[in-house]
Amino acid sequence: METLASAMRRENRRFKAPSSSSAAASASASAGVASGRVPLVMAFLSCLAWLYIAGRLWQDAQTRAILSGLLEKNSGNLPKVLSVEDKLRNLGCKEIGRKIVEAEMDLTKAKSEGYLWGNRTAAVDSEKKKQLLAVIGVYTGFGSRLKRNVFRGSWMPRGDALKKLEEKGVVIRFVIGRSANRGDSLDRNIDDENRSTKDFLILESHEEATEELPSKAKFFFSAAVEAWDAEFYVKVEDNINLDLAGLIEMLEGRRGDKGLYMGCMKSGVVVSDEGQQWYEPEWWKFGDSKTYFRHASGSLFILSNNLARYININSASLQSYAHDDISVGSWMMGVNATYVDDDRLCCSSSRQEKVCSNA
């Protein structure tokens, strides 16, 4: 007889078997669901990545569009061609720009004062009185007071007569530098004499000495053109007597001429032996023939206004030789000067019609 316990065990076995298969089926279904979720997750992540990349690309494109608009807008305010001033400002070179402006002003001033022919402006001329005919500079020294007094009593006017001559357009001055010992008795004597006669042009920057004679021409012409505006500037040595009326007549006939270098033209042998008279330390520069170029005698020569101004402007760079006439002649070779060889200016000649003679 089947007992109650055996019946219950039988029923339990019947229900466990289906339960086991059901569990297996359930596990299989769970695995299928899990495997189906992976593609969805991957698709979702891909979608997020695509959205991120698309957003960045859109943002970059928008930024480029904004920058392009700003550049296009600002480019309309910039000059198409930058001036020199703009470039200097952009480079931070204002100091250089200032120096360029100053150099241009100096160049303009040099041109207006005769650096180039025919560049004197109406503004410059309008500021000055009527142009003088000539400034005559008579070279003198500390020990030449007797000669000066002889000249004052002969061809050279003095006192009121000298002033009247200046009113007519001719200035005459004795030209002298300063002593090597500034302020000594030599300088004081010249100052005292000048207070009495008022007929000196004292070259404050020039040392009066035999070896400094070549540089005296630079100082004389520079000082003369700065003190007086004249058509001609005349250099005369203190051993020369002038026919003043004849010289004035000669210069009157040359009024308006530019670039004139007038005198008794000559050349000569270059002395290369040290210790001899007229020794030229720079003799080797004159070639194997040792002959000077054509130049006006130092006793008396004349420069027109623009040539004198050329010396004034370029005095710092002009080469001086052992003699002042050679030095001036070398300066004239470098410019477009018109040489006028007039034997009336040959003071040692025997010609009757001349404007100078040896004293």
Secondary structure, DSSP 8 states (H G I E B T S, - for coil): ---HHHHHHHHHHHHHHHHHHHHHHHHHHHHHHHHHHHHHHHHHHHHHHHHHHHHHHHHHHHHHHHHHHHHHHHHTTS-SS--HHHHHHHTT-HHHHHHHHHHHHHHHHHIIIIISTT---HHHHHTS-S-EEEEEEEE--TT-HHHHHHHHTTTS--THHHHHHHHTTEEEEEEEEE-SSTTSHHHHHHHHHHHHH--EEEEEEEE--GGGHHHHHHHHHHHHHHH--EEEEEEE-TTEEE-HHHHHHHHHTTTT--SEEEEEEE--B-B-STTSTTB-TTGGGGTTTTB---EEEEEEEEEEHHHHHHHHHHGGG----SSHHHHHHHHHHTTT-EEEE-GGG-TTS--SS-SEEE-
